[in-house]
Amino acid sequence: MSSQTFVPGPSENTVRDSEGKVHTPPANWSLLPPGDAAMTRRVKAAGEHWIVQEKKGRRTFSKGIWAPKATIEKIAADLKVERSTESYAKRKVADKQRRDRNQSAYVDEFYQTVVSYLDFHPKHAAISARMARAITDHATPVGSGTVARTRRISVQQRAEAAVIAWMRHQTTAYDSMVIPRVKGKRREVRRMLAARSKELLRQYRHDQVATENCPLLKALSTSSDSK
């Protein structure tokens, strides 16, 4: 088998398989740390290797790749030569400009989608705009790991989830709650708070909100004061 996947082992330079068995990489192998996508792709394509991953919550993090030391060194040398050329430098600049354009377009799209989801009464248009901007600024940065960065669901679903997540942290006491470490309890609390947040949104949509002591207005005020 050219590729196997493991989790970190109990000690340095060891890995553990899905059955719990501990393995030590061959003596002529070395660990390629995560972070260089081109190196990772080429080492994987070059032949036998071990992928090391660690799951935390719902997210999986790369811990690097074990592969023959000679393979890693050769690929690193080849990439160093490629990356020293003028054509590579120009391509990097062009790639960054393209990514920046795509990111800017996505931020604008996400902001408008959040505004559409909020659908506040015209009387509260200014509040809607401030809220949408706060959520967009928090959720859309590259590498933020928020729901806005996933491609598994539509942008409409991302916008809704981002609104509810922002409200959970900004307009409820969720961050200071002591939630029992019981399976399903945190999910239950989140559902309860989501229902509360959606009720507040409904009030803004129908101009039925009592603005005095409104948690949303307090959150936006705090956000503005911190800038």
C-alpha positions as CSV (number, residue, x, y, z in Angstrom):
1,M,0.0,0.0,0.0
2,S,1.5,3.4,-1.0
3,S,-0.4,5.5,1.5
4,Q,-1.6,4.9,5.0
5,T,-3.3,7.2,7.5
6,F,-2.4,7.4,11.2
7,V,-2.9,9.5,14.3
8,P,0.1,10.8,16.4
9,G,1.6,8.1,18.6
10,P,2.3,8.1,22.3
11,S,5.8,9.4,21.9
12,E,7.9,11.4,19.4
13,N,8.4,9.7,16.0
14,T,5.6,7.2,16.5
15,V,2.1,6.9,15.0
16,R,-1.0,4.9,15.9
17,D,-3.2,3.1,13.4
18,S,-7.0,2.8,13.5
19,E,-6.8,-0.4,15.6
20,G,-4.6,1.3,18.2
21,K,-1.3,-0.3,17.2
22,V,1.8,1.8,17.5
23,H,4.2,2.0,14.6
24,T,7.7,3.5,14.2
25,P,8.5,4.9,10.7
26,P,11.4,3.3,8.8
27,A,14.9,4.6,9.8
28,N,15.4,6.2,6.4
29,W,12.2,8.2,6.6
30,S,11.6,11.7,7.9
31,L,8.6,13.8,8.7
32,L,7.5,16.5,6.3
33,P,5.6,19.2,8.4
34,P,2.3,20.6,7.1
35,G,2.2,24.0,5.5
36,D,3.7,23.7,2.0
37,A,0.9,22.4,-0.2
38,A,3.1,21.9,-3.3
39,M,5.6,19.8,-1.3
40,T,2.8,17.8,0.3
41,R,1.2,17.0,-3.1
42,R,4.4,15.9,-4.7
43,V,5.6,13.8,-1.8
44,K,2.2,12.0,-1.8
45,A,2.4,11.4,-5.6
46,A,6.0,10.2,-5.4
47,G,5.3,6.9,-3.7
48,E,4.8,5.3,-0.3
49,H,4.1,7.7,2.6
50,W,2.2,7.8,5.9
51,I,-0.3,10.6,6.5
52,V,-0.6,11.8,10.1
53,Q,-3.8,13.5,11.2
54,E,-5.4,14.5,14.5
55,K,-9.1,15.2,15.0
56,K,-10.2,17.9,17.4
57,G,-13.9,18.3,17.6
58,R,-15.3,18.2,14.1
59,R,-12.1,19.4,12.5
60,T,-9.2,17.3,11.3
61,F,-5.7,18.7,11.4
62,S,-2.6,17.6,9.5
63,K,0.4,16.7,11.5
64,G,2.6,16.1,8.5
65,I,3.6,13.2,6.3
66,W,6.2,10.5,6.8
67,A,8.1,9.6,3.7
68,P,11.6,8.5,2.5
69,K,14.0,11.2,3.5
70,A,15.7,11.1,0.0
71,T,12.3,11.7,-1.7
72,I,11.5,14.7,0.5
73,E,15.0,16.2,0.0
74,K,14.9,15.8,-3.8
75,I,11.4,17.3,-4.1
76,A,12.5,20.2,-1.9
77,A,15.5,20.8,-4.1
78,D,13.4,20.7,-7.3
79,L,10.9,23.2,-5.8
80,K,13.7,25.5,-4.7
81,V,14.9,25.7,-8.3
82,E,11.4,26.3,-9.7
83,R,10.6,29.0,-7.1
84,S,13.8,30.9,-7.9
85,T,12.6,31.6,-11.5
86,E,11.1,34.9,-12.7
87,S,8.1,33.1,-14.3
88,Y,7.3,31.6,-10.9
89,A,7.4,35.0,-9.2
90,K,5.1,36.4,-11.8
91,R,2.7,33.5,-11.4
92,K,2.7,34.0,-7.6
93,V,1.8,37.6,-8.1
94,A,-1.0,36.8,-10.5
95,D,-2.3,34.0,-8.3
96,K,-2.5,36.4,-5.3
97,Q,-4.3,39.0,-7.3
98,R,-6.8,36.4,-8.5
99,R,-7.3,35.2,-4.9
100,D,-7.8,38.8,-3.7
101,R,-10.4,39.4,-6.4
102,N,-12.2,36.2,-5.5
103,Q,-12.1,37.0,-1.8
104,S,-13.4,40.5,-2.4
105,A,-16.3,39.2,-4.5
106,Y,-17.2,36.6,-2.0
107,V,-17.2,39.1,0.9
108,D,-19.6,41.3,-1.1
109,E,-21.8,38.3,-2.0
110,F,-21.8,37.0,1.6
111,Y,-22.7,40.4,3.0
112,Q,-25.7,40.8,0.6
113,T,-26.8,37.2,1.4
114,V,-26.7,38.0,5.2
115,V,-28.8,41.2,4.6
116,S,-31.3,39.1,2.6
117,Y,-31.5,36.5,5.3
118,L,-32.1,39.1,8.0
119,D,-34.9,40.7,6.0
120,F,-35.5,43.4,8.6
121,H,-38.4,45.8,8.4
122,P,-37.3,48.9,6.4
123,K,-37.4,50.9,9.6
124,H,-34.5,48.8,10.9
125,A,-32.4,48.9,7.6
126,A,-29.5,50.6,9.3
127,I,-29.4,48.0,12.1
128,S,-29.5,45.2,9.4
129,A,-26.6,46.8,7.6
130,R,-24.5,47.1,10.7
131,M,-25.2,43.6,11.8
132,A,-24.5,42.1,8.4
133,R,-21.2,44.0,8.3
134,A,-20.2,42.8,11.7
135,I,-21.0,39.2,10.8
136,T,-19.3,39.3,7.5
137,D,-16.1,40.9,8.9
138,H,-16.0,38.1,11.5
139,A,-16.9,35.1,9.3
140,T,-15.3,35.7,5.9
141,P,-11.5,36.0,6.4
142,V,-9.5,33.3,4.8
143,G,-8.4,30.7,7.3
144,S,-11.0,31.8,9.9
145,G,-12.5,28.3,10.0
146,T,-16.0,29.6,10.3
147,V,-19.0,28.2,8.5
148,A,-18.7,31.0,5.9
149,R,-15.6,29.3,4.6
150,T,-17.1,25.9,3.9
151,R,-18.2,24.8,0.4
152,R,-20.3,21.9,1.6
153,I,-23.5,24.0,1.9
154,S,-24.9,26.9,-0.1
155,V,-24.0,30.5,0.6
156,Q,-27.6,31.0,1.8
157,Q,-27.2,28.2,4.4
158,R,-23.8,29.6,5.3
159,A,-25.2,33.1,5.9
160,E,-28.0,31.7,8.1
161,A,-25.6,29.6,10.2
162,A,-23.2,32.6,10.5
163,V,-26.0,34.8,11.7
164,I,-27.2,32.3,14.4
165,A,-23.6,31.6,15.5
166,W,-22.8,35.4,15.8
167,M,-26.0,36.0,17.8
168,R,-25.2,33.0,20.1
169,H,-21.9,34.6,21.0
170,Q,-23.0,38.2,21.0
171,T,-26.6,38.4,22.2
172,T,-26.8,35.5,24.6
173,A,-24.9,34.3,27.7
174,Y,-23.6,31.2,25.8
175,D,-19.9,32.0,26.4
176,S,-20.3,32.2,30.1
177,M,-22.7,29.3,30.5
178,V,-21.5,26.3,32.5
179,I,-22.9,23.4,30.4
180,P,-22.8,19.9,31.8
181,R,-20.4,17.5,30.0
182,V,-23.3,15.3,29.0
183,K,-23.6,14.0,25.5
184,G,-26.0,16.1,23.5
185,K,-26.3,18.8,26.1
186,R,-24.3,21.5,24.3
187,R,-26.3,20.8,21.1
188,E,-29.5,21.1,23.1
189,V,-28.4,24.4,24.6
190,R,-27.5,25.7,21.1
191,R,-30.9,24.7,19.7
192,M,-32.6,26.6,22.5
193,L,-30.5,29.7,22.0
194,A,-31.0,29.5,18.2
195,A,-34.7,29.5,18.7
196,R,-34.4,32.6,20.9
197,S,-32.2,34.3,18.3
198,K,-34.7,33.5,15.5
199,E,-37.5,35.0,17.6
200,L,-35.5,38.2,18.0
201,L,-34.9,38.3,14.2
202,R,-38.7,37.7,13.6
203,Q,-39.4,40.8,15.8
204,Y,-37.1,42.9,13.7
205,R,-38.6,41.6,10.5
206,H,-42.1,42.6,11.6
207,D,-41.1,45.8,13.5
208,Q,-42.3,44.3,16.8
209,V,-39.0,44.6,18.7
210,A,-38.8,46.4,22.0
211,T,-35.5,48.3,21.4
212,E,-35.0,49.1,25.1
213,N,-32.4,46.7,26.5
214,C,-32.4,44.9,23.2
215,P,-29.4,42.4,23.3
216,L,-28.8,42.9,19.5
217,L,-28.5,46.7,19.9
218,K,-26.2,46.2,22.9
219,A,-24.0,43.9,20.9
220,L,-23.7,46.2,17.9
221,S,-23.0,49.1,20.3
222,T,-20.2,47.2,21.9
223,S,-18.8,46.2,18.5
224,S,-18.7,49.9,17.4
225,D,-17.1,51.0,20.7
226,S,-14.3,48.5,20.3
227,K,-13.3,49.9,16.9
